[in-house]
């Protein structure tokens, strides 16, 4: 039986079980801002994996408003839950606040390094900066994710909001956060990549 367990109930041993454990580290896009119970991305991903016959545990480690610096500050204790795979979705709030791109790169690299030290696979979810921040900032910001993926040999999902951003029917009234339908689009697009990561874990790669 597959298990999709929210963070408050996901502390029963992680990779000590034969069931693979996915931890999704992110901001409000992961936490499920404005959504009902079970509608956030980690829970929806767990349900989709369950429907496909995969036994898996998914932990929601999303914190609304979090930046890459916040994620770095809490990654060590998040990893204490012993995930096998960490989906890293951070950076949207860095862009909204116009924080330095070099800080974003350093913070994400720190999270990736912490995972590597613990033997945890990382699937990196990219983000794009709002275009109104100017061409130089957006170019440098957007490049961080593929560059880190290449540097560390990670699987990259190029843009977490692919197929959802700017579509009113798939977002909450604020135009920034996906609604339940939008989350399902994200899950559907990312699911094959997550399944390949789980297969690689099973194969011991």
Secondary structure, DSSP 8 states (H G I E B T S, - for coil): ------GGG--S-GGGSSSEEEEEEESHHHHTTT--TT-SHHHHHHHHHHHTT--EEEEEEE-TT--HHHHHHHHHHHHTT--SEEEEE--HHHHHTT--HHHHHHHHHHHHHHHHHTT-EEEEE-----GGG-HHHHHHHHHHHHHHHHHHT-EEES-TTTTTTT-GGGB-TTSSSB-HHHHHHHHHHHHHHHHHHHHHHHHT-
